[in-house]
C-alpha cells in the first residue's frame, strides 16, 4: 500500500518539476524504473 502512495506522489512531483518538453521522457523513465521494480517484487 505504501509503495503505491509513494509512487503516485513521486510521479506527481516529478511531473510538476519537469519542463513541458521533457515530460514524456520523465514518464518513460518512471515507467521503466517502477515497472522493473514492480516485476522484481512479484
SULUR-V427900 format. One record per pair of residues at least 12 apart in sequence whose ideal C-beta (glycine too) atoms are under 7 Angstrom apart, sorted by the first residue. I is the first residue (numbers start at 1). J is the second residue. If there is no record, write none. Layout:
<<I & J> <I & J>>
//
This chain:
<<7 & 34> <11 & 30> <14 & 26> <14 & 30>>
//
